[in-house]
Amino acid sequence: MKTKEPFALYFISTLLLGMLPVAAQSTQNLIANGDFEQGKQNWNLFAPGDAKAAGAIFELADSGAHTGQIAAKISSTQFARYGIGTRGVRVAPGERYRFSLWIKAAPDAQAKIGTSGFLARLTLQDGNTATPDDCFYLLADGSTVRAALPPPQTGKPVSLPQEWTKLETTLQIPEGANFLILNLFAWQASGSILIDDVILERE
């Protein structure tokens, strides 16, 4: 009987280790088509009239993606505020989420002095109104600011990263919020910015 104990322990250990990858893969990305491998599906361009006049467009880059074959590409010929957005996500007060994405600016990309140049805006709402109740801003320098609209000014020049750079933040859903809306903005920037691997996960 004693000779069977090591085998039994080995079997249990192997079984548990074999379960680990399954547990690791169970985390769900709540952003549909966050890697843009399905093209523009679930993503839409937001471009006010002045941004359209500045040549703001949303395209797909079929080379140079961070992972996979495709990345999103937002561009304008002049400084403009515009971006892309996806459908909202149901949330509940007290829940914690981790949000991340990768960006890469083209050599011609510039940020207007005093602005972030690029930012991700996570807007929290109560689900019954279109008025944003609260916003988390993930800026191009990696910092996170919680504020109402519009985002705060930087007061200093910003250099947009020309290599793939990960931006990441965590947030806890406050009382009264049950809906999260994501928008990715070129914020008073010109030139082109690539975006890839947009992920929102519940912790």
PEGINOR-V574965 format. One record per run of one state. SS is the DSSP state (H for helix, E for strand, C for the rest). FROM is the first residue (numbers start at 1). LEN is the number of residues. If there is no record, write none. Layout:
ss=[SS & SS]
from=[FROM & FROM]
len=[LEN & LEN]
//
This chain:
ss=[C & H & C & E & C & H & C & E & C & E & C & E & C & E & C & E & C & E & C & E & C & E & C & E & C & E & C]
from=[1 & 2 & 26 & 43 & 48 & 49 & 54 & 57 & 62 & 71 & 87 & 89 & 91 & 96 & 106 & 110 & 112 & 117 & 126 & 134 & 140 & 144 & 148 & 165 & 173 & 179 & 203]
len=[1 & 24 & 17 & 5 & 1 & 5 & 3 & 5 & 9 & 16 & 2 & 2 & 5 & 10 & 4 & 2 & 5 & 9 & 8 & 6 & 4 & 4 & 17 & 8 & 6 & 24 & 1]
//
